[in-house]
Amino acid sequence: MQCIAVINQKGGCGKTTVAMNLAACLAVQNRRTLLVDMDPQSHCAVGLAVPEEQIEHTIYEVLISAHSDASVSLKNIVWQIAPGFDLAPAGIELAALEPQLAGQDHREDCLRNVLAHEANDYDYVVIDCPPSVGLLTFNSLRAANEVVIPVETGYFALHGLSRQLETIQVLKQQCQQEITVKVLASMYDVRTKLAREVLSELRKNYSADMFKAIINFNTKLKEAASFGQPITEYEPSSKGMKDFMALADEILQNETCGGTVESVESQLMAISKSAIELLAESEILIGSKAAPLEHAEMTIEEKIDSFYGVRQKRDLVHFAALYPNAERVCLAGDFNSWQPDSTQLNPAGDNGRWAVEIPLSQGDYRYRYVVDGRWQQDPYNEKTVENEFGEYN
């Protein structure tokens, strides 16, 4: 049984979204998956439409039962969210676990011992950790053999990443624990220059310690949570679903390849150094050319012209995309009989931006870009529909 802890002390990085949708996508891949909510705010239950008033038992009772007269097993508290996908919900009482277990031996092993009894029932356990350092976080890390750290591709998120790496280092010092630590770029907005540059620096500095998959900013993911559904159920054709399936595939590939597990200490020596360097480089970046580009006053017309994607512009539709290495970018859709040569985008500046405006009457249209002869979907438009070739328009 593989156990993945999703952790970051910084709020707003999409941690719970990652935990819920990763678990759902692993289940779609025919892996029996358990999502364990170790956050007293119990956002997993909210995001998966488990009615709070109907939750009689939570993970708190299972964890405390080893140190009390009560006997509550994991099977007594789980909710089935989808075939092969179960949730062990949390509740506000989970916040009382640390003071109640003060002074108890092996209190950091409560979750690991609980999961050991369920090793034959699940292939994967995904743990949504609280955004704080304490007994709940240490229980999660002790149970895990892999840690996923979602990092929002913004400047201040780097400080949270550094603190998180320090937490894992403390775990290594307190107990001999072997664990794989990998960084996941999340809430990535390709339209902003800062996000693109931070992602580039993350990839350059972390290399093998970072997932190739990235989780793009996607409104469908927020909508799915508001409707109490994982993205696998709410919008299987969305970009968000594609991102999380890529993440699940990468994790499963590591499982198939049987990759070696480095010690936390050896990984952190390399990763922490990279984090410090990245933070220093980003401070230079913010202090020089990036900040004016992100924060300078812009006219309304400049703001309109600076976006990537598709936008209505008076009686025209404006298409804009970033392809810095392309020599020719064309637009093919049902509005031009899928003939790319009839609609070419023009270079818009010297930063790799391409744009074109065409008159279109009100309605729904499907299109793709053709970049140097290669057909591909618009990476800046989250509204997609699968075509007959198994790709997305």
C-alpha positions in Angstrom: 0.0 0.0 0.0 1.4 3.4 -1.1 0.7 6.3 1.2 0.9 9.9 -0.1 0.8 12.9 2.2 -0.2 16.2 0.5 1.3 18.9 2.7 2.1 22.6 2.7 2.0 25.0 5.6 1.0 27.9 3.4 -2.7 28.2 2.8 -4.2 28.9 -0.6 -1.9 26.6 -2.5 -4.7 24.2 -3.6 -3.6 21.5 -1.1 -7.1 20.0 -0.5 -8.0 20.3 -4.2 -4.9 18.3 -5.0 -5.6 15.6 -2.4 -9.3 15.1 -3.4 -8.7 15.0 -7.2 -5.5 13.0 -7.0 -7.4 10.3 -5.0 -10.3 10.4 -7.4 -8.0 10.0 -10.4 -6.1 7.1 -8.8 -9.5 5.4 -8.3 -10.4 6.0 -11.9 -7.2 4.1 -12.7 -8.6 1.0 -10.9 -6.6 1.6 -7.7 -8.5 1.1 -4.5 -8.0 4.5 -2.9 -8.6 6.0 0.6 -8.6 9.7 1.2 -7.8 10.5 4.8 -8.7 14.1 6.0 -6.2 15.1 8.8 -7.3 18.7 8.7 -9.8 19.7 11.5 -11.5 22.1 9.1 -12.8 19.0 7.3 -12.7 20.5 3.8 -12.6 17.1 2.1 -16.1 16.3 3.3 -17.4 19.7 2.2 -15.7 19.3 -1.2 -17.1 15.8 -1.7 -20.7 16.6 -0.6 -20.6 14.5 2.6 -23.3 16.0 4.8 -21.8 17.2 8.0 -24.9 16.4 10.0 -24.7 12.8 8.9 -21.1 12.2 9.9 -21.3 10.2 13.1 -17.7 9.1 13.4 -14.5 10.7 12.2 -10.8 9.9 11.9 -10.3 11.5 15.4 -12.2 8.6 17.0 -10.1 6.0 15.2 -6.8 7.7 16.2 -7.8 8.2 19.8 -9.2 4.7 20.3 -5.7 3.2 20.6 -5.2 5.2 23.7 -8.7 4.9 25.2 -11.3 2.2 26.1 -13.2 2.8 22.9 -12.7 0.7 19.8 -13.5 2.4 16.5 -12.1 0.9 13.3 -11.5 2.7 10.1 -14.2 0.6 8.4 -16.7 2.2 10.8 -16.1 5.7 9.6 -15.4 5.6 5.8 -17.8 7.0 3.2 -17.8 5.7 -0.3 -17.5 8.6 -2.7 -17.2 6.6 -5.9 -16.3 3.0 -6.8 -12.9 2.3 -5.4 -12.8 5.8 -3.7 -13.4 6.1 0.1 -13.1 9.0 2.4 -12.2 9.0 6.1 -13.6 12.4 7.2 -12.3 14.8 9.8 -14.1 17.0 12.3 -13.3 20.0 14.5 -12.7 17.6 17.4 -9.5 16.5 15.6 -7.9 19.7 16.8 -8.0 18.2 20.4 -6.0 15.2 19.5 -2.6 16.7 20.4 -3.4 17.9 24.0 -5.3 14.7 24.7 -2.3 12.5 23.7 0.3 14.7 25.5 2.9 12.6 27.2 1.7 9.3 25.5 4.3 7.0 24.0 4.3 6.6 20.2 1.6 9.2 19.7 3.1 10.2 16.4 2.5 6.7 15.1 -1.3 6.6 15.6 -2.2 7.0 11.9 0.5 4.7 10.7 -0.7 1.9 13.0 -4.4 2.4 11.9 -3.4 2.2 8.2 -1.3 -0.9 8.8 -4.5 -2.8 9.6 -6.0 -1.7 6.3 -3.0 -2.6 4.1 -4.9 -5.3 2.2 -8.0 -3.1 1.6 -6.4 -0.2 -0.3 -3.7 0.3 -3.0 -3.3 4.0 -2.2 -3.9 6.3 0.7 -3.9 10.0 0.1 -3.7 12.2 3.2 -4.8 15.8 3.3 -2.6 17.4 6.0 -3.4 20.4 8.0 -1.7 23.7 7.1 0.2 23.8 10.4 3.1 22.0 12.1 2.0 19.7 15.0 1.0 16.2 15.9 -1.5 15.8 13.1 1.2 16.7 10.5 3.8 14.4 12.1 1.3 11.5 12.2 0.7 12.1 8.5 4.4 12.2 7.6 5.1 9.1 9.7 2.4 7.1 7.8 3.6 8.2 4.4 6.2 6.9 2.0 5.7 9.8 -0.4 5.2 13.5 0.2 3.6 15.8 -2.4 4.1 19.5 -1.8 1.8 21.7 -3.9 3.4 25.0 -4.6 1.5 27.9 -6.0 3.5 29.5 -8.8 3.7 32.9 -7.0 6.6 34.6 -5.3 5.5 34.3 -1.6 4.8 30.6 -2.0 8.5 30.0 -2.0 8.7 31.0 1.7 6.2 28.3 2.5 8.1 25.7 0.5 11.3 26.4 2.5 9.4 26.1 5.8 7.9 22.8 4.7 11.2 21.3 3.8 12.4 22.3 7.3 9.5 20.4 8.8 10.4 17.2 6.9 14.0 17.6 8.0 12.8 17.7 11.7 10.9 14.4 11.1 14.1 12.8 9.7 16.0 13.9 12.8 13.4 12.6 15.2 12.8 9.2 13.6 14.5 7.2 10.9 12.1 7.7 8.1 12.6 7.0 4.4 10.3 9.0 2.2 10.1 10.5 -1.4 9.6 14.2 -1.5 8.4 15.8 -4.7 7.2 19.3 -5.5 4.0 19.9 -7.6 3.4 23.2 -9.4 -0.3 24.1 -8.7 -2.7 26.9 -9.5 -0.5 27.8 -12.5 -1.7 30.7 -14.5 0.1 30.7 -17.8 -1.2 34.2 -18.7 1.0 35.9 -16.1 4.7 36.5 -16.7 5.6 36.0 -13.0 4.0 32.5 -13.0 5.8 31.5 -16.1 9.2 32.6 -14.8 8.7 31.0 -11.3 7.7 27.7 -12.9 10.8 27.9 -15.1 13.0 28.5 -12.1 11.3 25.7 -10.2 11.9 23.2 -13.0 15.5 24.4 -13.4 16.4 24.1 -9.7 14.3 21.0 -8.7 14.6 18.8 -11.8 14.1 15.2 -10.6 12.5 16.4 -7.3 9.5 17.9 -9.1 6.6 16.3 -10.9 6.5 16.9 -14.7 2.7 17.3 -14.4 1.4 20.7 -13.4 -2.0 21.8 -12.1 -3.2 24.8 -14.1 -5.5 27.4 -12.7 -8.9 26.1 -13.8 -12.4 27.3 -12.9 -13.9 23.8 -13.4 -11.9 22.6 -10.3 -13.5 25.3 -8.2 -16.9 24.6 -9.6 -16.5 20.9 -8.9 -15.7 21.5 -5.3 -18.6 23.9 -4.9 -20.9 21.1 -6.2 -19.4 18.5 -4.0 -17.8 16.4 -6.7 -14.3 15.4 -7.7 -13.3 16.6 -11.2 -13.6 13.0 -12.5 -17.4 13.3 -12.0 -18.1 17.0 -12.5 -16.2 17.6 -15.8 -14.2 14.7 -17.2 -13.3 16.6 -20.4 -11.9 19.6 -18.6 -8.3 20.7 -18.5 -8.3 20.2 -14.7 -9.2 16.5 -15.2 -6.4 16.2 -17.8 -3.9 17.7 -15.4 -4.8 15.4 -12.5 -4.8 12.3 -14.7 -1.3 13.3 -15.8 -0.3 13.5 -12.1 -1.9 10.2 -11.3 -0.2 8.6 -14.3 3.2 9.9 -13.2 2.7 8.4 -9.7 1.6 5.1 -11.2 4.5 5.1 -13.5 6.9 5.5 -10.5 5.1 2.5 -8.9 5.5 0.4 -12.1 9.2 1.3 -12.5 9.8 0.6 -8.8 12.1 3.6 -8.5 14.6 3.8 -5.6 13.6 5.8 -2.5 16.2 8.2 -1.3 16.5 9.2 2.3 14.9 12.4 3.4 18.3 13.7 4.5 19.9 13.2 1.1 17.0 14.7 -0.8 16.7 17.7 1.5 20.4 18.5 1.1 19.8 19.0 -2.6 16.3 20.4 -2.4 16.9 22.9 0.4 19.9 24.3 -1.4 17.8 24.8 -4.5 15.0 26.4 -2.5 17.3 29.0 -1.0 18.9 29.7 -4.4 15.5 30.0 -6.0 14.2 32.3 -3.3 17.3 34.6 -3.8 16.9 34.6 -7.5 13.2 35.4 -7.2 13.9 38.3 -4.9 16.2 39.7 -7.6 13.5 39.0 -10.1 10.9 40.9 -8.1 13.2 43.7 -7.5 14.1 44.2 -11.2 12.1 43.8 -14.3 9.2 41.5 -13.3 7.5 43.7 -10.8 6.8 46.6 -13.2 5.4 44.2 -15.7 3.1 42.7 -13.2 2.1 45.7 -11.2 2.6 48.8 -13.3 -0.4 50.9 -14.2 -1.9 50.0 -17.5 -4.5 51.5 -19.7 -7.7 49.6 -20.4 -6.6 49.0 -24.0 -3.2 47.7 -22.8 -4.8 45.3 -20.4 -7.1 44.0 -23.1 -4.1 43.5 -25.5 -1.9 41.8 -22.8 -4.0 38.7 -22.3 -3.6 35.2 -23.9 -6.7 33.2 -24.9 -9.9 34.2 -26.6 -11.8 37.4 -25.9 -14.7 39.3 -27.4 -13.5 42.7 -28.6 -16.4 44.8 -29.8 -17.7 43.2 -33.0 -14.5 41.0 -33.4 -13.2 37.9 -31.6 -9.5 38.3 -30.5 -7.3 35.3 -30.4 -3.9 35.5 -28.6 -1.3 32.8 -27.8 2.3 32.6 -26.6 4.6 30.5 -28.9 8.1 32.1 -28.6 9.8 29.5 -30.8 7.2 29.3 -33.5 7.7 30.4 -37.1 4.1 30.2 -38.1 0.9 30.0 -36.1 -2.5 29.4 -37.8 -6.1 29.1 -36.6 -8.4 26.3 -37.8 -12.0 25.9 -36.8 -15.5 25.2 -37.9 -15.8 28.9 -38.8 -13.2 28.6 -41.6 -13.9 24.9 -42.6 -10.9 23.8 -40.6 -8.5 25.3 -43.2 -5.5 26.7 -41.2 -4.0 28.5 -44.2 -7.0 30.8 -44.3 -6.5 32.3 -40.9 -2.9 33.1 -39.8 -1.9 34.8 -36.5 0.5 37.7 -36.6 3.5 38.2 -34.4 2.5 40.8 -31.7 5.7 42.2 -30.3 9.0 40.5 -29.8 8.1 38.3 -26.8 6.6 35.3 -28.8 3.0 36.5 -28.7 0.8 35.8 -31.7 -2.6 37.3 -32.3 -5.4 37.7 -34.8 -8.9 39.3 -34.8 -11.7 37.8 -36.9 -15.4 38.8 -37.2 -17.7 36.1 -35.8 -21.4 36.2 -35.1 -22.7 35.1 -31.7 -22.6 31.4 -31.1 -20.4 28.4 -30.1 -17.3 27.5 -32.1 -14.6 24.8 -32.0 -11.0 25.5 -33.0 -7.4 24.4 -32.7 -4.1 26.1 -33.4 -1.7 24.8 -36.0 1.9 25.7 -34.9 4.5 25.0 -37.5 2.3 22.3 -38.9 1.4 20.7 -35.6 -2.2 20.7 -34.5 -2.8 21.5 -30.8 -5.4 22.8 -28.4 -5.3 26.4 -27.1 -3.5 26.1 -23.8 -5.1 29.4 -22.6 -8.7 28.4 -23.1 -10.1 26.1 -20.4 -13.3 25.5 -22.3 -12.6 22.3 -24.2 -14.5 19.4 -25.9 -13.0 16.1 -26.9 -12.9 15.5 -30.7 -12.9 12.3 -32.8 -9.2 11.9 -32.5 -9.2 11.7 -28.7 -7.7 15.2 -28.4 -9.4 18.5 -27.3 -10.8 21.4 -29.3 
